[in-house]
Structures are given as structure tokens and as C-alpha cells.
Amino acid sequence: MGIPIPDTACVLCGWSGPPRVVQVGDDGSALRCTSCGLIFIRPLPSREAHGSFHGEPHFRRFYEESIEEFYSRQGPLFQLERRLKARRLQLVESLTARGRLLDVGTGQGLFPILAQQSGWEAWALDISAYACAYLTKRGIRAQGGYLEEVTLPDDYFDVVTLWHCLEHTFDPLTTLQAARRVLKPEGILVIEVPRITRAELCARKVLRKPLFAFDLCEWHFYHFTPKSLTRLVTQAGFSVSRVGHQPVPRKTRRGQLIEFLRDLVSWTRLINLHSTIFLVARKSRP
């Protein structure tokens, strides 16, 4: 028997009409707003359950080792993560000069650690007290909690990043408004979220794999398209300058050709081969 579907307003467009049921699972129902198309999960878990999920057992399950072992051993997964985070930092540094950076939903914190090593004043925010305690030991200014609830100075940061974080928030609009508050005028917001495609939706239905499940570690409360993400960020008071996918540096001609063909096929809208949405925006002046 499915989860009862509450009649709640869409966080993006405010539409309060009955949503369309996309998928029903054991832990929640995936719903689509019939006005703007945003896919969201209801009901949401409690904040206590959300926070307790991201303790040491979560990191041991995801990385197969503790955060301390992740950094000390520097195994294959660490090397893979380091290359990914270094590429992200390179993208950020192509947008602005080094200054103050806040990484929201930092996880194991490798991104702010690399930023600090590169000359940034790096801050980190995560709901995991376990992760924040480790990062504090590493000299990162880490705070535990939700961005809209923690105490941070207004107009302080040059850059706020949310790498695969916004889809995990309870109210993404409130989170983005909080990001706007702590950013300096003309400060930069960088977001990356997973992209949900029709093909994936169909495959999940056939395989009976829900869009939201506690046991699968898939706590994605919202599923965005480039259009819905752009609308949300604009609504929060930002001016969007780039939306698409994260550019991946390719050193070889073969790699550059593969990337070009992938972009070309995705541009035709016949099928999108990019699994993420990458967005850059600036804090709009009042």
C-alpha cells in the first residue's frame, strides 16, 4: 500500500493543486507538480532522521572506511575523489579570484581542504557532526547544521558552492535565499545536481527501483531539470550566467572528440547524455 499523498504547495511555483504521482515506494512517493514540472518526494523524513543518517556508519558504508582512514590511506577512491574535487576547484578559480569560500553539504570535506591549500579562506557546512569534527581538526572552519539555520555573517563570502547538495535539502528555495544572504554583492553561487531523465524514470519503474529509499542511500528530495533549477535560483535572487553540464577538461584529441559528440547529441534534445546539471549565478543587487 502506498504512502498517502499530501496536498502541499510546490516549493518552486507555489501551485497547490494535486500533483501527479510519478512513483510510489516504501519510504515516499515521487510527485510531479502539474504546473512547473518539478519532481519532489513526500513525505519527507524528520530532520532528526536526516541528521543521524550522515554519521560515521554512513561514511563507512559509502567509502568502505572512516573519514580518518579515507585520508590516511589515500586509496583508489581517495585519488578519484581528489581528481574530481581538483577539477571543481579549477572551475571555481576560473570564475573569480581567491577569497572566502563556503562549501555547503561538504561531506568528507576534500573540496574545502584543497581550496584551503590553494589559498582560499575555506569554510565548510554539513549536517554531519562527525564530518565537521574531523574537518575542524584539519583547520577548516566547519559548522554543523542547515544553511538556513546556522549563524554566519551577511555579505561575507565570495563564493558559495553546493556540489550535489541542493537535492538533499528540505526547502531548496529557503536554502538558496540563505546562500544569497551570506554572499557578498556580486558573489558567485555554484551548483551541481543530478539530472533526472525520462529514460531513467522508465528504467526505475521497470526495475522497481524507487526515486527515494532509505536503504539505498538515495535521499534525493527534489529532482531538477535545467529549466526548473534556473527558475528556482532566479527566484532566490540570483542572476544565472551559465547552466548546462560541468565542462570536463580533455587532454587528448580523442577525448575532445568524444566530449564534442556527447554535447552535440545532447544539444539535439533527442537524448541527454549528461548525468548532472551545472549552474553558475551571481548575487543580484537589490
C-alpha positions as CSV (number, residue, x, y, z in Angstrom):
1,M,0.0,0.0,0.0
2,G,1.4,3.4,-1.0
3,I,2.2,6.4,1.1
4,P,-0.7,8.9,1.5
5,I,-0.1,11.9,-0.8
6,P,-0.4,15.2,1.0
7,D,-1.8,18.2,-0.8
8,T,1.1,20.6,-0.4
9,A,2.2,23.6,-2.4
10,C,5.1,23.3,-4.8
11,V,8.2,25.0,-3.4
12,L,9.1,26.3,-6.8
13,C,6.0,27.8,-8.3
14,G,3.6,27.8,-5.3
15,W,1.0,25.7,-7.1
16,S,-1.2,24.0,-4.5
17,G,-3.2,21.8,-6.9
18,P,-3.0,18.0,-6.7
19,P,0.4,16.7,-8.1
20,R,0.8,13.9,-10.5
21,V,2.1,10.6,-9.0
22,V,5.3,9.6,-10.7
23,Q,6.3,6.6,-8.5
24,V,5.2,5.1,-5.2
25,G,7.8,3.5,-2.9
26,D,8.0,2.1,0.6
27,D,9.5,5.3,2.0
28,G,7.8,8.0,0.0
29,S,6.0,9.0,-3.2
30,A,7.7,10.8,-6.1
31,L,5.3,13.6,-7.3
32,R,5.4,16.0,-10.2
33,C,4.0,19.5,-9.9
34,T,1.3,19.8,-12.7
35,S,2.2,23.5,-13.1
36,C,6.0,23.7,-13.3
37,G,7.0,20.0,-13.6
38,L,9.3,19.9,-10.5
39,I,9.6,16.3,-9.1
40,F,9.7,16.1,-5.4
41,I,9.3,13.5,-2.7
42,R,6.6,13.4,0.0
43,P,6.5,12.8,2.9
44,L,10.0,14.0,3.9
45,P,11.8,12.3,6.8
46,S,12.3,14.1,10.1
47,R,15.3,16.3,10.5
48,E,16.5,14.1,13.3
49,A,16.4,11.0,11.0
50,H,18.1,13.1,8.2
51,G,20.9,14.2,10.5
52,S,21.5,10.9,12.2
53,F,21.8,9.2,8.8
54,H,25.0,11.1,8.0
55,G,27.1,9.8,10.9
56,E,30.2,7.6,10.8
57,P,28.2,4.4,9.7
58,H,27.2,6.3,6.5
59,F,30.7,7.2,5.6
60,R,31.9,3.6,6.3
61,R,29.1,2.3,4.1
62,F,29.7,4.8,1.3
63,Y,33.6,4.8,1.3
64,E,34.1,1.4,3.0
65,E,36.2,3.2,5.6
66,S,36.1,6.0,8.1
67,I,36.9,9.6,7.1
68,E,40.2,9.3,9.0
69,E,41.1,6.1,7.1
70,F,40.0,7.7,3.8
71,Y,42.6,10.5,4.2
72,S,45.4,8.5,5.8
73,R,45.2,5.5,3.4
74,Q,44.6,7.6,0.3
75,G,43.4,4.6,-1.7
76,P,41.9,4.5,-5.2
77,L,38.6,6.1,-4.1
78,F,40.5,9.0,-2.5
79,Q,42.5,9.5,-5.7
80,L,39.3,9.5,-7.7
81,E,37.7,12.0,-5.4
82,R,40.8,14.2,-5.4
83,R,40.8,14.5,-9.2
84,L,37.1,15.3,-9.2
85,K,37.4,18.0,-6.4
86,A,40.6,19.4,-8.0
87,R,38.6,19.8,-11.3
88,R,35.8,21.5,-9.4
89,L,38.2,23.9,-7.8
90,Q,39.8,24.7,-11.1
91,L,36.3,25.6,-12.4
92,V,35.7,27.9,-9.5
93,E,39.1,29.6,-9.8
94,S,38.3,30.3,-13.5
95,L,35.3,32.4,-12.3
96,T,36.8,34.6,-9.7
97,A,40.0,35.5,-7.7
98,R,40.7,33.6,-4.5
99,G,38.8,34.8,-1.4
100,R,36.4,33.4,1.1
101,L,34.6,30.2,0.0
102,L,31.8,28.3,1.7
103,D,31.2,24.7,0.7
104,V,27.6,23.6,1.7
105,G,27.0,19.9,2.1
106,T,30.7,19.2,2.2
107,G,30.6,15.5,3.1
108,Q,34.2,14.3,3.8
109,G,35.4,17.8,3.1
110,L,38.1,17.2,0.4
111,F,36.9,20.2,-1.6
112,P,37.4,22.9,1.1
113,I,40.7,21.2,2.1
114,L,42.0,21.5,-1.5
115,A,40.7,25.1,-1.6
116,Q,42.5,26.0,1.6
117,Q,45.7,24.5,0.2
118,S,45.2,26.6,-2.9
119,G,45.0,29.9,-0.9
120,W,41.3,30.2,-0.2
121,E,39.8,31.1,3.2
122,A,37.7,27.9,3.2
123,W,34.6,27.2,5.3
124,A,32.5,24.1,5.3
125,L,29.0,23.3,6.3
126,D,27.4,19.9,6.8
127,I,24.6,18.3,8.8
128,S,27.1,15.6,9.8
129,A,28.7,16.4,13.2
130,Y,31.1,13.6,12.6
131,A,32.4,15.2,9.4
132,C,32.6,18.6,10.9
133,A,34.6,17.4,13.8
134,Y,37.2,15.9,11.5
135,L,37.4,19.0,9.3
136,T,37.9,21.2,12.4
137,K,40.9,19.1,13.3
138,R,42.2,19.8,9.8
139,G,42.0,23.6,10.3
140,I,38.8,24.1,8.3
141,R,36.1,26.4,9.7
142,A,33.4,23.8,9.7
143,Q,29.8,24.3,11.1
144,G,27.2,21.6,11.6
145,G,23.6,22.2,10.6
146,Y,21.4,23.5,7.8
147,L,22.4,26.7,5.9
148,E,19.1,28.5,6.7
149,E,19.6,27.8,10.4
150,V,23.2,28.4,11.2
151,T,24.8,31.7,12.2
152,L,27.0,33.1,9.5
153,P,27.8,36.7,8.7
154,D,25.9,38.5,6.0
155,D,27.7,39.6,2.8
156,Y,30.8,37.7,3.7
157,F,31.7,35.0,1.2
158,D,33.0,35.5,-2.4
159,V,31.8,32.0,-3.4
160,V,29.2,29.5,-2.1
161,T,29.3,26.0,-3.6
162,L,26.6,23.3,-3.4
163,W,28.0,20.2,-5.0
164,H,25.2,17.6,-5.2
165,C,23.7,19.1,-2.1
166,L,20.6,21.1,-3.1
167,E,18.6,17.9,-4.0
168,H,19.0,16.8,-0.3
169,T,17.6,20.0,1.2
170,F,14.1,20.2,2.8
171,D,13.3,23.5,1.1
172,P,15.8,24.4,-1.7
173,L,14.4,27.9,-2.1
174,T,15.0,28.8,1.5
175,T,18.5,27.3,1.3
176,L,19.3,29.4,-1.7
177,Q,17.9,32.5,-0.1
178,A,20.3,31.8,2.8
179,A,23.2,31.4,0.4
180,R,22.3,34.8,-1.1
181,R,22.3,36.4,2.4
182,V,25.9,35.2,3.2
183,L,27.3,36.1,-0.2
184,K,28.9,39.4,-1.0
185,P,27.3,41.7,-3.5
186,E,28.1,40.1,-6.9
187,G,29.2,37.0,-5.1
188,I,29.2,33.7,-7.0
189,L,26.9,30.7,-6.5
190,V,28.0,27.4,-8.0
191,I,25.6,24.4,-8.0
192,E,25.7,20.9,-9.4
193,V,22.8,18.5,-9.0
194,P,21.9,15.1,-10.6
195,R,19.8,15.2,-13.8
196,I,16.8,13.0,-13.9
197,T,15.8,11.8,-17.4
198,R,12.7,10.2,-18.8
199,A,14.8,7.1,-19.7
200,E,15.9,6.8,-16.1
201,L,12.3,7.2,-14.8
202,C,11.1,4.5,-17.1
203,A,14.0,2.2,-16.2
204,R,13.3,2.7,-12.5
205,K,9.7,1.8,-13.0
206,V,10.6,-1.4,-14.8
207,L,13.3,-2.4,-12.3
208,R,11.0,-1.3,-9.4
209,K,13.8,0.9,-8.1
210,P,12.2,3.9,-6.3
211,L,13.4,7.5,-6.7
212,F,13.7,7.7,-2.9
213,A,14.8,4.9,-0.5
214,F,16.4,4.9,2.9
215,D,18.1,1.6,2.4
216,L,19.6,2.6,-0.9
217,C,21.1,5.9,0.5
218,E,19.1,7.8,-2.1
219,W,17.9,10.8,-0.1
220,H,17.2,13.0,-3.1
221,F,14.1,15.0,-2.1
222,Y,14.0,17.0,-5.4
223,H,14.8,16.2,-9.0
224,F,15.6,19.1,-11.2
225,T,15.7,20.0,-14.9
226,P,17.9,22.9,-16.2
227,K,14.7,24.9,-16.6
228,S,13.3,24.3,-13.1
229,L,16.8,24.8,-11.5
230,T,17.2,28.1,-13.3
231,R,13.8,29.3,-12.3
232,L,14.5,28.3,-8.6
233,V,17.9,30.1,-8.5
234,T,16.4,33.2,-10.1
235,Q,13.5,33.2,-7.7
236,A,16.0,33.2,-4.8
237,G,17.6,36.5,-6.1
238,F,20.4,35.4,-8.3
239,S,21.3,36.2,-11.9
240,V,22.1,33.0,-13.7
241,S,25.1,33.2,-16.1
242,R,25.6,29.6,-17.0
243,V,23.5,26.4,-16.9
244,G,24.3,23.1,-18.6
245,H,26.8,20.5,-17.6
246,Q,30.2,20.7,-15.9
247,P,32.8,21.1,-18.6
248,V,35.4,18.3,-18.3
249,P,39.0,19.1,-19.4
250,R,40.1,16.7,-22.2
251,K,43.8,16.5,-22.9
252,T,43.7,14.2,-25.9
253,R,42.1,14.8,-29.3
254,R,40.1,11.6,-28.9
255,G,38.7,12.8,-25.6
256,Q,37.8,16.1,-27.0
257,L,36.0,14.4,-29.9
258,I,34.0,12.2,-27.5
259,E,33.0,15.3,-25.5
260,F,32.0,17.2,-28.6
261,L,29.8,14.3,-29.8
262,R,28.2,14.0,-26.4
263,D,27.4,17.7,-26.4
264,L,26.1,17.5,-30.0
265,V,23.7,14.6,-29.2
266,S,22.5,16.3,-26.0
267,W,22.0,19.6,-27.9
268,T,19.6,18.0,-30.3
269,R,17.4,17.1,-27.3
270,L,16.9,13.6,-28.7
271,I,18.6,12.2,-25.7
272,N,20.7,13.8,-22.9
273,L,23.9,12.1,-22.2
274,H,24.9,14.3,-19.3
275,S,24.1,13.0,-15.8
276,T,24.4,16.3,-14.0
277,I,23.3,19.9,-14.2
278,F,25.9,22.6,-13.6
279,L,24.9,26.2,-12.8
280,V,26.7,29.4,-12.1
281,A,24.9,32.5,-10.8
282,R,25.7,35.9,-9.2
283,K,24.0,37.5,-6.3
284,S,21.7,40.2,-7.8
285,R,21.8,43.6,-6.3
286,P,18.5,44.7,-4.6
